[in-house]
Amino acid sequence: MDAEGWDQRYRASESVWGVAPNRWVEQEVAELRPGDALDVACGEGRNAIWLATRSWRVTAVDFSAVAVAKGKALEAHELEKPSIAWVVADATTFTAPAPVDLALLCYLQLPPGERRAAVRQAARALGPGGVLLVIAHDSRNLTDGTGGPPDPAVLYTAADLAGDIDGLGLRVEKAQEVLRPVAGAERPAIDALFRARRPA
């Protein structure tokens, strides 16, 4: 969907993704020292707000103006002192204004060319020692998992992501499938979890 389509989807529901952070974001970020974070395709801001509660300085980016407005409202409700920089922009072209310590893409499901552009833009934002964390609906989820987009063209694997950052000087730390329980479903969702770091 384009930005207008996502605007309509976000308008139609109080909370499309819920307010709790993604479980893999919690798991992977818990050990990191807070710094500057970039949350690309932030949606309604659940991960950005969680990062802010853990003392990260967050820039949250989404091409849906409705999602960004809902993120701001949620931040005002959840945080005593709002501190997140909210930006309406396209993940494939957005350039961070300054180097970051964490670049996050959580369930940004795009065709290969657009995905590669978004991933590389996020990776380029990393300063020395910075971590790129990507969580996605894995390609295998369509046949063996639960939920996620039904279009195989926007599904991908951790191996695909390793290819996306080729030549950018990052060191891959994790590239794997992870199983995410889904309430009421007979089988878990299959996610791709990818983590890479720019050498200090």
C-alpha positions as a Markdown table, in Angstrom:
| # | Residue | x | y | z |
|---|---|---|---|---|
| 1 | Met | 0.0 | 0.0 | 0.0 |
| 2 | Asp | 1.0 | 3.6 | -0.5 |
| 3 | Ala | 1.0 | 6.3 | 2.2 |
| 4 | Glu | -2.7 | 7.1 | 1.5 |
| 5 | Gly | -3.6 | 3.4 | 1.9 |
| 6 | Trp | -1.8 | 3.2 | 5.2 |
| 7 | Asp | -3.4 | 6.5 | 6.3 |
| 8 | Gln | -6.8 | 4.8 | 5.8 |
| 9 | Arg | -5.8 | 1.7 | 7.6 |
| 10 | Tyr | -4.5 | 3.7 | 10.6 |
| 11 | Arg | -7.7 | 5.8 | 10.7 |
| 12 | Ala | -9.9 | 2.7 | 10.7 |
| 13 | Ser | -8.5 | 1.3 | 14.0 |
| 14 | Glu | -7.6 | 2.7 | 17.4 |
| 15 | Ser | -4.4 | 0.7 | 17.4 |
| 16 | Val | -3.3 | -1.4 | 14.5 |
| 17 | Trp | -0.3 | -3.0 | 16.2 |
| 18 | Gly | -1.0 | -2.5 | 19.9 |
| 19 | Val | 1.1 | -0.4 | 22.3 |
| 20 | Ala | 3.5 | -3.1 | 23.7 |
| 21 | Pro | 6.9 | -3.2 | 21.9 |
| 22 | Asn | 7.8 | -6.1 | 19.7 |
| 23 | Arg | 9.2 | -9.0 | 21.7 |
| 24 | Trp | 12.4 | -9.3 | 19.5 |
| 25 | Val | 13.1 | -5.5 | 19.9 |
| 26 | Glu | 12.9 | -5.9 | 23.6 |
| 27 | Gln | 15.2 | -9.0 | 23.5 |
| 28 | Glu | 17.8 | -7.5 | 21.3 |
| 29 | Val | 17.9 | -3.9 | 22.6 |
| 30 | Ala | 17.9 | -4.8 | 26.4 |
| 31 | Glu | 21.6 | -5.3 | 26.5 |
| 32 | Leu | 22.5 | -2.1 | 24.5 |
| 33 | Arg | 23.6 | 1.1 | 26.1 |
| 34 | Pro | 21.0 | 3.8 | 25.4 |
| 35 | Gly | 22.0 | 6.4 | 22.8 |
| 36 | Asp | 20.5 | 7.8 | 19.6 |
| 37 | Ala | 17.9 | 5.6 | 17.9 |
| 38 | Leu | 16.2 | 5.7 | 14.5 |
| 39 | Asp | 12.9 | 3.8 | 14.2 |
| 40 | Val | 12.2 | 3.5 | 10.5 |
| 41 | Ala | 8.6 | 2.7 | 9.5 |
| 42 | Cys | 7.6 | 3.3 | 13.1 |
| 43 | Gly | 3.9 | 3.0 | 12.6 |
| 44 | Glu | 2.0 | 4.2 | 15.6 |
| 45 | Gly | 5.2 | 4.3 | 17.6 |
| 46 | Arg | 5.0 | 1.4 | 20.0 |
| 47 | Asn | 8.8 | 0.6 | 19.7 |
| 48 | Ala | 9.8 | 4.2 | 19.6 |
| 49 | Ile | 8.0 | 5.0 | 22.8 |
| 50 | Trp | 9.4 | 1.9 | 24.5 |
| 51 | Leu | 12.9 | 3.0 | 23.5 |
| 52 | Ala | 12.3 | 6.5 | 24.9 |
| 53 | Thr | 11.2 | 5.0 | 28.3 |
| 54 | Arg | 14.6 | 3.3 | 28.3 |
| 55 | Ser | 16.4 | 6.6 | 27.9 |
| 56 | Trp | 17.0 | 6.4 | 24.1 |
| 57 | Arg | 16.9 | 9.6 | 22.1 |
| 58 | Val | 14.5 | 8.5 | 19.3 |
| 59 | Thr | 13.8 | 9.8 | 15.8 |
| 60 | Ala | 10.6 | 7.9 | 14.6 |
| 61 | Val | 9.9 | 7.9 | 10.8 |
| 62 | Asp | 6.9 | 6.8 | 8.9 |
| 63 | Phe | 5.4 | 7.8 | 5.5 |
| 64 | Ser | 1.9 | 7.7 | 7.0 |
| 65 | Ala | 1.0 | 11.1 | 8.5 |
| 66 | Val | -1.9 | 9.5 | 10.4 |
| 67 | Ala | 0.4 | 7.0 | 12.0 |
| 68 | Val | 2.9 | 9.7 | 13.1 |
| 69 | Ala | 0.0 | 11.8 | 14.5 |
| 70 | Lys | -1.2 | 8.7 | 16.5 |
| 71 | Gly | 2.4 | 8.1 | 17.7 |
| 72 | Lys | 2.6 | 11.6 | 19.0 |
| 73 | Ala | -0.7 | 11.3 | 20.8 |
| 74 | Leu | 0.4 | 7.9 | 22.3 |
| 75 | Glu | 3.7 | 9.5 | 23.4 |
| 76 | Ala | 1.9 | 12.3 | 25.1 |
| 77 | His | -0.2 | 9.8 | 27.0 |
| 78 | Glu | 2.6 | 7.4 | 27.9 |
| 79 | Leu | 5.5 | 9.6 | 28.6 |
| 80 | Glu | 5.8 | 12.3 | 31.3 |
| 81 | Lys | 8.0 | 14.4 | 29.1 |
| 82 | Pro | 7.6 | 13.8 | 25.3 |
| 83 | Ser | 11.0 | 13.6 | 23.7 |
| 84 | Ile | 10.6 | 11.7 | 20.4 |
| 85 | Ala | 11.3 | 13.5 | 17.1 |
| 86 | Trp | 8.5 | 12.4 | 14.8 |
| 87 | Val | 9.1 | 12.6 | 11.0 |
| 88 | Val | 6.8 | 11.9 | 8.1 |
| 89 | Ala | 9.1 | 10.5 | 5.4 |
| 90 | Asp | 9.7 | 7.5 | 3.1 |
| 91 | Ala | 11.9 | 4.8 | 4.5 |
| 92 | Thr | 13.6 | 4.2 | 1.1 |
| 93 | Thr | 14.9 | 7.8 | 0.9 |
| 94 | Phe | 15.0 | 9.2 | 4.5 |
| 95 | Thr | 18.5 | 10.3 | 5.5 |
| 96 | Ala | 19.2 | 10.6 | 9.3 |
| 97 | Pro | 20.4 | 14.1 | 10.2 |
| 98 | Ala | 23.1 | 12.7 | 12.5 |
| 99 | Pro | 24.8 | 9.3 | 13.1 |
| 100 | Val | 22.8 | 6.9 | 15.4 |
| 101 | Asp | 23.6 | 4.1 | 17.8 |
| 102 | Leu | 20.6 | 2.0 | 16.8 |
| 103 | Ala | 18.7 | 1.8 | 13.5 |
| 104 | Leu | 15.5 | -0.3 | 13.7 |
| 105 | Leu | 13.2 | -1.6 | 11.0 |
| 106 | Cys | 10.3 | -3.7 | 12.3 |
| 107 | Tyr | 8.0 | -5.4 | 9.8 |
| 108 | Leu | 8.8 | -3.1 | 6.9 |
| 109 | Gln | 7.5 | -5.5 | 4.2 |
| 110 | Leu | 8.6 | -4.2 | 0.8 |
| 111 | Pro | 9.5 | -5.7 | -2.6 |
| 112 | Pro | 13.2 | -6.4 | -2.9 |
| 113 | Gly | 14.4 | -3.2 | -4.5 |
| 114 | Glu | 12.6 | -0.9 | -2.1 |
| 115 | Arg | 13.5 | -3.1 | 0.9 |
| 116 | Arg | 17.2 | -2.9 | -0.1 |
| 117 | Ala | 17.0 | 0.8 | -0.4 |
| 118 | Ala | 15.4 | 1.2 | 3.0 |
| 119 | Val | 17.8 | -1.2 | 4.7 |
| 120 | Arg | 20.9 | 0.5 | 3.2 |
| 121 | Gln | 19.6 | 4.0 | 4.2 |
| 122 | Ala | 19.2 | 2.8 | 7.8 |
| 123 | Ala | 22.6 | 1.1 | 7.8 |
| 124 | Arg | 24.3 | 4.3 | 6.5 |
| 125 | Ala | 22.8 | 6.2 | 9.5 |
| 126 | Leu | 24.9 | 4.1 | 12.0 |
| 127 | Gly | 27.8 | 5.7 | 13.8 |
| 128 | Pro | 30.8 | 3.7 | 15.0 |
| 129 | Gly | 29.6 | 0.7 | 17.1 |
| 130 | Gly | 26.0 | 1.3 | 15.9 |
| 131 | Val | 23.6 | -1.6 | 15.6 |
| 132 | Leu | 21.2 | -2.3 | 12.7 |
| 133 | Leu | 18.2 | -4.4 | 13.8 |
| 134 | Val | 15.6 | -5.7 | 11.3 |
| 135 | Ile | 12.6 | -7.8 | 12.2 |
| 136 | Ala | 10.4 | -9.1 | 9.4 |
| 137 | His | 7.8 | -11.6 | 8.4 |
| 138 | Asp | 10.0 | -14.4 | 7.0 |
| 139 | Ser | 9.4 | -15.8 | 3.5 |
| 140 | Arg | 8.6 | -19.2 | 5.1 |
| 141 | Asn | 5.9 | -17.7 | 7.2 |
| 142 | Leu | 3.5 | -17.7 | 4.2 |
| 143 | Thr | 3.5 | -21.5 | 4.0 |
| 144 | Asp | 4.5 | -22.6 | 7.5 |
| 145 | Gly | 3.6 | -19.8 | 9.8 |
| 146 | Thr | 0.8 | -17.6 | 10.9 |
| 147 | Gly | -0.3 | -14.1 | 9.9 |
| 148 | Gly | 1.7 | -11.5 | 7.9 |
| 149 | Pro | 1.3 | -10.4 | 4.3 |
| 150 | Pro | -0.1 | -12.9 | 1.8 |
| 151 | Asp | 2.2 | -11.5 | -0.9 |
| 152 | Pro | 5.4 | -13.5 | -1.3 |
| 153 | Ala | 7.0 | -10.5 | -3.0 |
| 154 | Val | 7.2 | -8.6 | 0.2 |
| 155 | Leu | 8.4 | -11.4 | 2.4 |
| 156 | Tyr | 12.1 | -12.0 | 2.9 |
| 157 | Thr | 14.8 | -13.8 | 5.0 |
| 158 | Ala | 17.7 | -12.9 | 7.2 |
| 159 | Ala | 20.0 | -14.1 | 4.4 |
| 160 | Asp | 18.3 | -11.6 | 2.0 |
| 161 | Leu | 19.1 | -8.8 | 4.6 |
| 162 | Ala | 22.8 | -9.9 | 4.7 |
| 163 | Gly | 22.9 | -9.4 | 1.0 |
| 164 | Asp | 21.2 | -6.0 | 1.3 |
| 165 | Ile | 24.0 | -4.6 | 3.5 |
| 166 | Asp | 26.8 | -6.0 | 1.4 |
| 167 | Gly | 29.7 | -3.5 | 1.0 |
| 168 | Leu | 28.6 | -1.2 | 3.8 |
| 169 | Gly | 31.2 | -2.5 | 6.3 |
| 170 | Leu | 28.8 | -3.9 | 8.9 |
| 171 | Arg | 29.5 | -7.1 | 10.8 |
| 172 | Val | 26.6 | -9.5 | 10.9 |
| 173 | Glu | 25.9 | -10.7 | 14.5 |
| 174 | Lys | 22.6 | -12.6 | 14.0 |
| 175 | Ala | 20.8 | -13.8 | 10.9 |
| 176 | Gln | 18.1 | -16.3 | 11.8 |
| 177 | Glu | 14.5 | -17.4 | 11.9 |
| 178 | Val | 12.6 | -17.0 | 15.2 |
| 179 | Leu | 9.2 | -18.3 | 16.1 |
| 180 | Arg | 6.7 | -15.9 | 17.6 |
| 181 | Pro | 3.6 | -17.3 | 19.4 |
| 182 | Val | 0.3 | -16.0 | 18.1 |
| 183 | Ala | -2.7 | -16.0 | 20.4 |
| 184 | Gly | -5.4 | -18.4 | 19.1 |
| 185 | Ala | -3.3 | -19.7 | 16.3 |
| 186 | Glu | -2.3 | -23.4 | 15.8 |
| 187 | Arg | 1.2 | -22.5 | 14.8 |
| 188 | Pro | 3.6 | -19.6 | 15.5 |
| 189 | Ala | 4.6 | -16.8 | 13.2 |
| 190 | Ile | 8.0 | -17.2 | 11.6 |
| 191 | Asp | 10.0 | -14.0 | 11.7 |
| 192 | Ala | 13.4 | -13.1 | 10.3 |
| 193 | Leu | 15.7 | -11.6 | 12.9 |
| 194 | Phe | 18.8 | -9.8 | 11.6 |
| 195 | Arg | 21.3 | -7.8 | 13.6 |
| 196 | Ala | 24.5 | -6.2 | 12.3 |
| 197 | Arg | 27.0 | -3.7 | 13.8 |
| 198 | Arg | 29.3 | -1.1 | 12.4 |
| 199 | Pro | 32.8 | -1.6 | 13.9 |
| 200 | Ala | 33.7 | 0.9 | 16.6 |
